[in-house]
Amino acid sequence: MPTTELPTAPPQAAPLEAPRGLKGVIVTDTVLGDVRGTEGFYHYREFSAVELAASRGFEDVWHLMFHGTLPTAQERARFTRQTARLRHLPAAVKDALPAVARATGASGPLAGLRTALSLTGAAAGFRPLYDLDPARRQADALAACAAVPTLLTALHRLGRGLEPVEPRDDLPYAANYLYMLTGEEPDRDRARAVEQYLISTVDHGFNASTFTARVIASTGADLAACLVGAVGALSGPLHGGAPSRALDTLDAIGGPDRIDGWLREHIAAGERIMGFGHPVYRTEDPRSRLLKGMAQDIGGDLVDFAVQVEERAEALLAELKPGRELHINVEFYAGVVMELCGLPREMFTPTFAAARVVGWSANILEQAADSKIIRPSARYVGPPPPRPVPAA
């Protein structure tokens, strides 16, 4: 009986560099922005993101990410009208949302958003990015971004046994989001605080969800498919799923007299303190500085307690983890600001998504302009192949 001769192993090539988490690996060029971790600085295109949050509205930043320029007054008015009209959902999607909310009730609006985005893309006739011209890709992206706040707030209200609130075309993005969430027009200060938070989280380099969106876009898939993948990545507690967990930490500590004891116990046990540390920043997260200032402008016992926890946590982390730069990140004061603005905790990460969808979409559009599929390599570290397959 003839035997099958196994191929000999090929000569070993030079080992591939595979840093954990692809840390420091450059995968593409971008004009959308960057994060400079050692400086504590990040930007959208050529502008400081923190300065944009302090001085501009959400629609201005959305225009900047999509069109490359801050709008003139006339362009702002036109862009605001255009995107406001797109907030209204197709009838087929509206009819399906009660079933989506029931099916995902235990998981919350972010889980429902994955299904709702797929429905929205299908109902709107989204086609593969590979088959579309740039104008059609951008039209799909605008429609998806405008729909996300409507989807999230509808799913939240349906999950609580309430009827969804129809969007208003006369309100800015952030104010309309709060209006659809509560059914009441928000006061100006509260709406502005949420708007500044949304602007500060539009984009942030090649984070996990943005990279996921670009990988899917590189296959030529439709825009909704790219966004669904990004939402899935965002849902992880090590990414966008932490704002409410950071606030849960404050609840668990309970009061000023328990700060040191609680923190020492959990740091000594090797547990991660939610709201502290960042994979890029080696100094204070600039978003946290902005949000801390916003929280202190509102004031109150929660803010005072959060500041105490921040100060003691950084001191104890420096003592117990010497040599590691661990500071608060965006999630720590994001939770405080959203709590003060009346957002329910289950809507903290969905609110993050309502901002980041603009950054995801801008990255998807940039990736779609380059038809090269993202296909990295892995380094095999298992038993040497080939080996004979044993008889059954």
C-alpha positions in Angstrom: 0.0 0.0 0.0 1.5 3.3 -1.0 2.4 5.7 1.8 1.8 9.4 1.7 5.0 11.3 2.2 4.6 14.3 4.5 6.1 17.5 3.3 9.1 18.7 5.1 8.8 21.8 7.2 9.9 24.9 5.3 12.9 26.9 6.5 12.0 29.1 9.4 11.7 32.7 8.4 12.7 35.5 10.8 10.2 35.6 13.7 7.4 38.1 13.3 7.2 40.9 15.8 3.8 40.5 17.5 3.5 42.9 20.5 0.6 42.2 22.7 -2.5 44.1 21.6 -0.5 45.4 18.5 0.8 48.1 20.8 2.9 50.6 18.8 2.2 48.9 15.4 1.3 51.4 12.7 -1.4 50.0 10.4 -2.2 52.9 8.1 -2.0 56.7 7.5 -4.9 58.9 8.5 -5.8 62.6 8.3 -8.6 62.3 10.9 -6.6 62.8 14.1 -4.2 61.3 16.6 -3.5 60.7 20.3 -0.1 61.8 21.7 0.0 59.9 24.9 3.2 61.2 26.4 1.9 64.8 26.0 -1.6 64.2 27.1 -3.0 65.6 23.9 -5.3 64.5 21.1 -6.8 66.2 18.1 -9.5 66.0 15.4 -7.8 66.8 12.1 -5.6 69.8 12.9 -7.6 71.1 15.9 -7.3 70.2 19.6 -10.3 68.1 20.5 -10.5 69.7 24.0 -10.6 73.2 22.4 -13.3 72.1 20.0 -15.4 70.8 22.9 -15.0 74.0 24.8 -15.8 76.3 21.9 -17.9 74.5 19.2 -21.1 72.6 18.8 -21.5 68.9 18.0 -22.6 69.6 14.4 -19.5 71.7 13.7 -17.2 68.8 14.8 -19.3 66.3 12.8 -18.9 68.5 9.7 -15.1 68.7 10.4 -14.8 64.9 10.6 -16.8 64.3 7.4 -15.8 67.3 5.3 -12.4 68.2 6.6 -13.3 71.8 7.6 -15.1 73.6 10.3 -18.3 75.0 8.8 -19.1 78.6 8.1 -22.4 79.9 9.5 -24.1 79.1 6.3 -22.6 75.7 6.0 -23.5 75.0 9.7 -27.2 75.9 9.1 -27.3 73.7 6.0 -25.6 70.7 7.6 -27.7 71.0 10.7 -30.9 70.9 8.6 -29.7 68.0 6.6 -28.7 65.8 9.5 -31.9 66.7 11.5 -34.1 65.4 8.7 -32.3 62.1 8.9 -33.1 61.5 12.5 -36.5 60.0 11.6 -36.5 56.2 11.3 -38.1 54.2 8.4 -41.5 52.8 9.2 -40.2 49.2 9.0 -37.5 49.9 11.6 -39.9 51.7 14.0 -42.4 48.8 13.7 -39.6 46.3 14.6 -38.1 48.1 17.6 -40.6 46.9 20.2 -39.6 43.3 19.4 -35.9 44.2 19.5 -36.3 45.9 22.9 -38.1 42.9 24.3 -35.5 40.5 23.0 -32.6 42.5 24.3 -34.2 43.9 27.5 -31.8 42.1 29.8 -28.8 43.3 28.0 -29.8 46.9 27.3 -29.9 49.4 24.5 -26.4 48.9 23.3 -27.1 45.2 22.5 -30.3 46.2 20.8 -28.4 48.8 18.7 -26.5 46.0 16.9 -29.8 44.5 15.6 -31.4 47.9 15.1 -28.4 49.2 13.0 -28.6 46.1 10.8 -32.3 46.7 10.3 -31.8 50.4 9.5 -29.1 49.7 7.0 -31.2 47.0 5.3 -34.3 49.3 5.3 -32.3 52.2 3.8 -30.9 49.9 1.1 -27.2 50.2 2.2 -25.0 48.4 -0.3 -21.4 47.3 0.0 -19.0 50.2 0.3 -16.9 48.6 -2.4 -19.7 49.2 -5.0 -20.5 52.8 -4.0 -19.0 56.1 -5.1 -17.8 58.5 -2.3 -21.0 60.6 -2.4 -23.2 57.6 -1.7 -20.9 56.3 1.0 -21.1 59.6 2.8 -24.9 59.8 2.4 -25.1 56.4 4.1 -22.8 57.5 6.9 -24.8 60.6 7.6 -28.0 58.6 7.7 -26.6 56.1 10.1 -25.1 58.7 12.4 -28.3 60.6 12.6 -30.3 57.5 13.3 -28.2 56.2 16.2 -29.5 58.6 18.9 -33.1 57.9 17.8 -32.5 54.1 17.9 -30.8 54.2 21.3 -33.4 56.4 23.0 -36.3 54.4 21.5 -34.9 51.1 22.7 -34.3 52.6 26.2 -37.8 53.9 26.5 -39.4 50.7 25.1 -37.4 48.7 27.6 -39.0 50.7 30.4 -42.5 50.3 29.0 -42.6 53.9 27.6 -43.4 55.0 24.1 -40.5 56.4 22.0 -40.3 60.1 21.6 -40.1 61.4 18.0 -37.0 63.5 17.2 -37.3 67.2 16.8 -35.7 68.9 13.9 -35.3 72.2 15.7 -33.1 71.0 18.4 -29.3 70.5 18.2 -27.9 67.0 18.3 -27.2 66.8 22.0 -30.4 68.6 23.1 -32.5 66.4 20.8 -30.8 63.3 22.3 -31.8 64.3 25.8 -35.3 65.3 24.6 -35.9 61.9 23.0 -34.5 60.2 26.2 -36.7 62.0 28.7 -39.6 63.5 26.7 -38.7 66.9 28.1 -36.7 69.7 26.5 -33.5 69.9 28.5 -32.2 73.1 30.1 -29.4 74.8 28.3 -26.6 74.1 30.8 -27.4 70.4 31.0 -27.6 70.1 27.2 -24.3 71.9 26.8 -22.6 69.7 29.3 -23.7 66.6 27.4 -22.8 68.2 24.1 -19.2 68.8 25.4 -19.0 65.2 26.6 -20.2 64.0 23.2 -17.6 66.2 21.3 -14.8 65.0 23.6 -15.5 61.3 22.7 -16.1 61.6 18.9 -12.8 60.0 18.0 -9.7 58.8 19.8 -7.1 57.3 17.5 -7.1 53.6 16.5 -9.0 52.3 19.6 -10.5 48.8 19.4 -13.9 49.8 18.1 -12.5 52.2 15.4 -10.0 49.6 14.3 -12.8 47.0 14.1 -14.9 49.3 11.9 -11.9 49.8 9.6 -11.1 46.1 9.3 -14.7 45.4 8.3 -14.7 48.4 5.9 -11.6 47.1 4.3 -13.6 44.0 3.1 -16.0 46.3 1.2 -18.9 45.5 3.5 -21.8 47.9 3.8 -21.7 50.8 6.3 -24.1 49.2 8.8 -22.0 46.1 9.0 -19.0 48.2 9.9 -20.9 50.0 12.6 -22.4 46.8 14.1 -18.8 45.5 14.5 -17.7 48.7 16.1 -20.6 48.6 18.6 -19.7 45.0 19.5 -16.1 46.1 20.3 -17.3 49.1 22.3 -19.5 47.0 24.5 -16.5 45.4 26.2 -15.8 46.7 29.8 -12.1 47.3 28.8 -13.3 49.7 26.1 -16.4 51.8 26.3 -18.3 49.7 28.8 -16.7 51.3 31.8 -18.3 54.8 32.5 -21.0 53.3 34.7 -18.5 50.9 36.3 -16.3 53.8 37.3 -19.4 55.3 39.1 -20.1 51.9 40.6 -16.6 52.2 42.2 -17.7 55.4 44.0 -20.8 53.7 45.2 -18.8 50.7 46.5 -16.4 52.9 48.4 -19.4 54.6 50.0 -17.8 57.6 51.8 -14.6 59.5 52.5 -13.6 57.4 55.5 -13.6 54.2 53.4 -11.5 55.5 50.5 -8.0 54.3 51.6 -9.1 51.0 52.9 -11.2 50.1 49.9 -8.5 51.2 47.4 -5.6 49.4 49.2 -7.6 46.2 49.4 -8.4 46.2 45.7 -5.0 47.4 44.5 -3.3 44.8 46.6 -5.5 42.1 45.1 -4.4 43.1 41.6 -7.9 44.3 40.6 -8.3 47.0 38.1 -9.7 50.3 39.4 -12.2 51.3 36.8 -11.7 54.8 35.6 -7.9 54.7 36.0 -5.2 53.9 33.5 -5.1 54.1 29.7 -3.3 52.1 27.1 -1.9 55.3 25.4 -1.7 58.1 27.9 1.2 58.3 30.3 -0.1 61.4 31.8 -3.5 62.7 32.7 -6.2 62.0 30.0 -7.0 65.4 28.6 -10.6 64.4 28.3 -10.7 63.8 32.0 -9.5 67.3 32.7 -12.3 68.7 30.6 -14.9 66.6 32.2 -13.6 67.2 35.7 -13.9 71.0 35.1 -17.5 70.4 33.8 -18.4 68.4 36.9 -16.9 71.0 39.2 -18.9 73.7 37.5 -22.0 71.8 38.4 -20.7 71.0 41.9 -22.2 69.0 44.7 -21.3 66.2 47.1 -20.8 63.6 44.3 -18.2 65.8 42.7 -16.4 66.5 45.9 -16.3 62.8 46.7 -15.0 61.9 43.2 -12.2 64.4 43.5 -11.2 62.9 46.9 -11.2 59.4 45.4 -9.1 60.6 42.4 -6.5 62.2 44.6 -6.2 59.2 47.0 -6.3 56.6 44.2 -3.4 58.3 42.3 -1.4 58.6 45.5 -2.0 54.9 46.5 -1.3 53.7 42.9 2.0 55.5 42.9 2.8 54.0 46.3 1.7 50.4 45.6 2.5 50.3 41.8 5.8 52.3 41.7 7.1 53.1 38.2 3.7 52.9 36.6 1.9 56.1 35.5 -1.7 55.5 36.3 -4.1 58.5 36.1 -7.8 58.9 35.7 -9.2 58.4 32.2 -12.2 59.8 30.4 -14.5 57.2 32.1 -14.0 58.5 35.7 -15.6 61.9 35.4 -17.8 61.0 32.4 -19.9 58.9 34.7 -20.1 61.8 37.2 -21.1 64.3 34.6 -23.8 62.0 33.0 -25.1 61.2 36.5 -25.4 64.9 37.3 -27.2 65.5 34.0 -29.8 62.9 34.8 -28.8 60.1 32.4 -29.6 56.6 33.7 -26.5 54.5 34.1 -27.6 51.9 31.6 -27.4 54.8 29.0 -23.8 55.8 29.8 -22.1 53.6 27.2 -24.9 54.1 24.7 -24.4 57.8 25.0 -20.7 57.2 24.3 -21.8 55.4 21.1 -24.0 58.3 20.1 -20.8 60.4 19.8 -18.3 57.8 18.6 -20.5 56.8 15.7 -19.3 60.0 14.0 -15.7 59.0 14.4 -16.3 55.4 13.4 -18.1 56.6 10.2 -15.3 59.1 9.3 -12.8 56.3 9.7 -15.0 53.9 7.6 -15.2 56.5 4.8 -11.4 57.0 4.9 -10.8 53.2 4.8 -13.3 52.7 2.0 -11.2 55.0 -0.2 -8.4 52.4 0.0 -9.6 49.0 -1.4 -6.8 47.0 0.2 -8.2 44.5 2.7 -6.6 44.4 6.1 -5.2 41.0 6.6 -2.4 40.8 9.2 -0.4 37.7 10.0 -0.2 35.7 13.2 2.8 33.9 14.7 2.1 30.1 15.1 3.4 28.8 18.5 1.8 25.4 18.6 3.3 21.9 18.1 5.5 21.7 15.0 3.6 20.6 11.9 3.1 18.5 9.9 2.5 15.3 12.0 0.9 12.1 10.8 -2.9 12.0 11.4 -3.5 9.0 13.8 -5.9 6.3 12.7 -9.5 6.7 13.8 
